[in-house]
Amino acid sequence: MKAPLIVQTTGKRKTAIARATVRKGQGRVRINQVPLEILEPEMIRQKIQEPLLMVGDRWKTIDIHVDVAGGGIIGQASAARTAVARGLIEWIKDPALVDMFKKYDRSLLVNDPRRKLPKRPGGRGARKRRQKSYR
């Protein structure tokens, strides 16, 4: 099968949204114009690299550009990771890859629907309440 010219995918986590563009290239991966090799902190870099490491050397012939906005750094990393994994699946078109990603971590392919609970009256947050004193 012939690979498409450009593949665009998205990933979401909490309020972070990542848009990945996959095209033919030399194996460059950029997150918000920053090369993945120098992305800090290292934990974030490793989280985004997971799908790339799982496909082996098949990603060395493509360039992946990810734009991430919203949320915090962990949410952005999770969203970027999902977008990259979806882009790889759409580009490579290998059904075994889908099964491998699902077995490893389902969130590589599926957006995480969990959101923050809204703050409620009577306390500082969604769950914490002010203590009662009866004396």
N, C-alpha and C positions, 0 to 999 in steps of 0.2 A: 504494500500500500504506500501511496505517496503522502509524505508529510505536508501539512498545510503551511502556507507562507507565514501566518501569524496566528497565535492562539491567545485569547484573552480570558482570564479566569478571575474569580473573586473569592475571598475568604472573610469570614466575620467571627469576632469573639468579643462579647460584651458590647462596647460602643466603638471598637476598632474595626475599620474596614480596609482590606488590602486588595489592590488590583494588580494582577501579575500579567505581564506581556511576555510571551515566549516566541522567539524567532531564531532562525539559523544564525550561528555565530561561532565563537571560539571558547565557549564555556565560561563566560562572565556572568556573575550574579551580582546585581546591585539592589540594595534596599534604600529607597529615597536618595538615589544618586551616590550612595556610599557602597564601595565594594564589600562584599560579604566577608572577605578575608580580614578586613580591619574593623569590622563592626564590633562595638563594645556595648555592654559587657559580654564576656565570653559565653556565659550561659545562654544568652539570647542567640548568639551566633550558632551555637551547637543545636539549639532547638530548631532553627530555620534550616540547618544543614541536614537534619534527619532524613527527609525524603530524598535528598540528593545522594546521600551515602547509600541508601537502600537500592537505588537503581544502578549503582556501579558506575562505569565509565560512559554510559549512554547519554549523559547530560553534557559531556565535553564538547559536543558539536552544536550546542544551542546557547543562546544568551537569554537570561531571565532578568527582567526589570520589574521591580515591585514598588508600587506607591502605597504607603500606609498612612492613614490619618485617623485621629480620634483615639480615645482610651489611653491606657498607660503602656509601659514598655512590654510587660508580659502579654497583655491583650493584643498588642500590635504584633509581637513575635508569633503568637498562636494564629492570628489571622494571616500573616505572611506565610507561615508554614502550610496552612490549608490551601492558600492560593497557589503556592509553588507545587504542591503535590497534585492538585487538580490540573495544573498546566502540564506537568510531566505526563500524566495519564492521557490527557487529550492529545499531546504531541506524539508520544510513543505508541499509543493504541494497542497496549498489551493487556489482555484480560487477567493474566497471572499477576500483573503488577497491582491491579485493583484488589485482588484477594490478599496479596502480601501486605498492602497498606492497611486493609481492614483488620487483618489478624494482629498487626503490630499495634495500631492505635486508630480507632474509628474516627477520631477527631481530625485525622489527616484529610478525610474526604467529606465530613459532615460538619457544618457550622454548629457551634455550641450554643444552644438556645437560652442558657441561664443568664439572668439579668439580676441587677441589684434590687433588693426590696426597698420600697419607698419608706422614708422616715415616717413614724406615726407619733401622735401626741402622747405626752406622758413620759417621755424619755429622750435620750440623746440620739438614738438611731432607730433602726427597724425593729430590733428585738429588746434592747436594753431599756429597763424601766427605772424610774426613781424609787428609792427604797421608802418603805412606810415605817413610821415610828409611832408606837402606841403609848409612849411614856411622856 
